[in-house]
Amino acid sequence: MYRRLVLLDLRGTGRSAFPDSAASYSCDRQVADVEALRDHLGLARVDVPAHSAGANLAMQ
């Protein structure tokens, strides 16, 4: 068994663009970003390791 590692820069972090509105940083929107990436990659399920503030996103 193998795992593919995909690193996601959340909104406004790393190389991602800064949103126009602070409302774009909401947890619901960031969870939707993760789901959109999963769907884009065609993955039925994913493991989402997380730390600190990312743990809230992973749980949702």
Backbone as JSON Lines, residues from 0, in Angstrom:
{"i":0,"aa":"M","n":[0.85,-1.17,0.0],"ca":[0.0,0.0,0.0],"c":[0.89,1.24,0.0]}
{"i":1,"aa":"Y","n":[0.47,2.26,-0.69],"ca":[1.22,3.51,-0.72],"c":[0.26,4.67,-0.49]}
{"i":2,"aa":"R","n":[0.8,5.78,-0.17],"ca":[0.02,7.0,0.01],"c":[0.66,8.09,-0.84]}
{"i":3,"aa":"R","n":[-0.19,8.87,-1.49],"ca":[0.28,10.05,-2.22],"c":[0.18,11.23,-1.28]}
{"i":4,"aa":"L","n":[1.22,12.01,-1.19],"ca":[1.22,13.18,-0.32],"c":[0.92,14.42,-1.17]}
{"i":5,"aa":"V","n":[-0.11,15.14,-0.79],"ca":[-0.48,16.38,-1.46],"c":[-0.47,17.48,-0.41]}
{"i":6,"aa":"L","n":[0.29,18.51,-0.65],"ca":[0.36,19.63,0.28],"c":[-0.49,20.77,-0.26]}
{"i":7,"aa":"L","n":[-1.41,21.23,0.54],"ca":[-2.33,22.3,0.15],"c":[-1.96,23.57,0.89]}
{"i":8,"aa":"D","n":[-1.76,24.65,0.16],"ca":[-1.61,25.96,0.79],"c":[-3.01,26.51,0.98]}
{"i":9,"aa":"L","n":[-3.42,26.66,2.22],"ca":[-4.75,27.22,2.48],"c":[-4.81,28.66,2.02]}
{"i":10,"aa":"R","n":[-6.01,29.17,1.89],"ca":[-6.21,30.55,1.43],"c":[-5.3,31.54,2.15]}
{"i":11,"aa":"G","n":[-4.58,32.32,1.37],"ca":[-3.74,33.37,1.93],"c":[-2.46,32.89,2.58]}
{"i":12,"aa":"T","n":[-2.1,31.61,2.4],"ca":[-0.86,31.11,2.96],"c":[0.0,30.53,1.85]}
{"i":13,"aa":"G","n":[1.3,30.42,2.1],"ca":[2.19,29.83,1.1],"c":[2.12,30.56,-0.22]}
{"i":14,"aa":"R","n":[1.89,29.8,-1.28],"ca":[1.83,30.39,-2.63],"c":[0.41,30.7,-3.08]}
{"i":15,"aa":"S","n":[-0.58,30.49,-2.21],"ca":[-1.95,30.78,-2.62],"c":[-2.19,32.29,-2.61]}
{"i":16,"aa":"A","n":[-3.18,32.71,-3.37],"ca":[-3.51,34.13,-3.46],"c":[-4.19,34.6,-2.17]}
{"i":17,"aa":"F","n":[-4.06,35.89,-1.89],"ca":[-4.75,36.46,-0.75],"c":[-6.19,36.78,-1.16]}
{"i":18,"aa":"P","n":[-7.16,36.32,-0.4],"ca":[-8.56,36.61,-0.73],"c":[-8.85,38.11,-0.6]}
{"i":19,"aa":"D","n":[-9.85,38.56,-1.36],"ca":[-10.25,39.97,-1.28],"c":[-10.95,40.28,0.04]}
{"i":20,"aa":"S","n":[-11.64,39.29,0.57],"ca":[-12.44,39.49,1.77],"c":[-11.97,38.58,2.9]}
{"i":21,"aa":"A","n":[-11.94,39.11,4.1],"ca":[-11.57,38.3,5.26],"c":[-12.57,37.17,5.49]}
{"i":22,"aa":"A","n":[-13.8,37.33,5.0],"ca":[-14.82,36.29,5.14],"c":[-14.41,35.01,4.4]}
{"i":23,"aa":"S","n":[-13.51,35.14,3.42],"ca":[-13.04,33.98,2.67],"c":[-12.2,33.04,3.52]}
{"i":24,"aa":"Y","n":[-11.76,33.51,4.68],"ca":[-10.96,32.67,5.56],"c":[-11.82,31.79,6.47]}
{"i":25,"aa":"S","n":[-13.14,31.84,6.31],"ca":[-14.01,31.06,7.2],"c":[-13.68,29.57,7.09]}
{"i":26,"aa":"C","n":[-13.9,28.88,8.17],"ca":[-13.61,27.45,8.21],"c":[-14.41,26.71,7.14]}
{"i":27,"aa":"D","n":[-15.68,27.06,6.98],"ca":[-16.52,26.38,5.98],"c":[-15.95,26.51,4.57]}
{"i":28,"aa":"R","n":[-15.47,27.69,4.23],"ca":[-14.9,27.89,2.89],"c":[-13.6,27.13,2.71]}
{"i":29,"aa":"Q","n":[-12.79,27.07,3.76],"ca":[-11.53,26.34,3.65],"c":[-11.78,24.83,3.59]}
{"i":30,"aa":"V","n":[-12.79,24.35,4.31],"ca":[-13.16,22.94,4.2],"c":[-13.63,22.65,2.78]}
{"i":31,"aa":"A","n":[-14.39,23.57,2.2],"ca":[-14.84,23.4,0.81],"c":[-13.65,23.36,-0.15]}
{"i":32,"aa":"D","n":[-12.6,24.11,0.13],"ca":[-11.39,24.07,-0.7],"c":[-10.76,22.68,-0.66]}
{"i":33,"aa":"V","n":[-10.67,22.12,0.54],"ca":[-10.08,20.78,0.67],"c":[-10.94,19.76,-0.08]}
{"i":34,"aa":"E","n":[-12.25,19.87,0.05],"ca":[-13.15,18.95,-0.65],"c":[-13.04,19.12,-2.16]}
{"i":35,"aa":"A","n":[-12.91,20.36,-2.63],"ca":[-12.76,20.6,-4.07],"c":[-11.47,19.98,-4.59]}
{"i":36,"aa":"L","n":[-10.41,20.06,-3.8],"ca":[-9.15,19.44,-4.21],"c":[-9.29,17.93,-4.28]}
{"i":37,"aa":"R","n":[-9.93,17.34,-3.27],"ca":[-10.16,15.89,-3.26],"c":[-10.94,15.48,-4.51]}
{"i":38,"aa":"D","n":[-11.98,16.22,-4.82],"ca":[-12.8,15.92,-5.99],"c":[-11.99,16.1,-7.28]}
{"i":39,"aa":"H","n":[-11.23,17.17,-7.36],"ca":[-10.39,17.45,-8.54],"c":[-9.39,16.31,-8.79]}
{"i":40,"aa":"L","n":[-8.85,15.76,-7.71],"ca":[-7.89,14.66,-7.84],"c":[-8.56,13.31,-8.07]}
{"i":41,"aa":"G","n":[-9.9,13.27,-8.01],"ca":[-10.63,12.03,-8.26],"c":[-10.48,11.0,-7.15]}
{"i":42,"aa":"L","n":[-10.3,11.46,-5.94],"ca":[-10.09,10.55,-4.82],"c":[-11.4,10.34,-4.05]}
{"i":43,"aa":"A","n":[-11.75,9.09,-3.81],"ca":[-12.97,8.78,-3.07],"c":[-12.8,9.09,-1.58]}
{"i":44,"aa":"R","n":[-11.61,8.83,-1.05],"ca":[-11.33,9.12,0.35],"c":[-9.9,9.6,0.48]}
{"i":45,"aa":"V","n":[-9.67,10.32,1.55],"ca":[-8.33,10.81,1.84],"c":[-8.06,10.75,3.33]}
{"i":46,"aa":"D","n":[-6.8,10.66,3.69],"ca":[-6.37,10.84,5.07],"c":[-5.93,12.29,5.2]}
{"i":47,"aa":"V","n":[-6.37,12.96,6.24],"ca":[-6.04,14.37,6.4],"c":[-5.33,14.56,7.74]}
{"i":48,"aa":"P","n":[-4.0,14.47,7.74],"ca":[-3.28,14.77,8.98],"c":[-3.29,16.28,9.19]}
{"i":49,"aa":"A","n":[-3.36,16.69,10.43],"ca":[-3.43,18.12,10.7],"c":[-2.8,18.42,12.06]}
{"i":50,"aa":"H","n":[-2.47,19.68,12.21],"ca":[-1.85,20.15,13.46],"c":[-2.37,21.54,13.76]}
{"i":51,"aa":"S","n":[-2.55,21.82,15.0],"ca":[-2.91,23.15,15.48],"c":[-4.22,23.61,14.83]}
{"i":52,"aa":"A","n":[-4.25,24.8,14.23],"ca":[-5.49,25.32,13.67],"c":[-6.03,24.44,12.54]}
{"i":53,"aa":"G","n":[-5.16,23.71,11.84],"ca":[-5.6,22.83,10.77],"c":[-6.42,21.66,11.27]}
{"i":54,"aa":"A","n":[-6.31,21.34,12.55],"ca":[-7.07,20.23,13.1],"c":[-8.57,20.49,13.02]}
{"i":55,"aa":"N","n":[-9.0,21.73,13.19],"ca":[-10.42,22.05,13.07],"c":[-10.91,21.77,11.66]}
{"i":56,"aa":"L","n":[-10.13,22.14,10.66],"ca":[-10.51,21.86,9.27],"c":[-10.57,20.36,9.02]}
{"i":57,"aa":"A","n":[-9.59,19.64,9.52],"ca":[-9.53,18.19,9.3],"c":[-10.74,17.49,9.92]}
{"i":58,"aa":"M","n":[-11.15,17.94,11.08],"ca":[-12.29,17.3,11.75],"c":[-13.59,17.54,10.98]}
{"i":59,"aa":"Q","n":[-13.69,18.69,10.34],"ca":[-14.91,18.99,9.59],"c":[-14.9,18.3,8.26]}
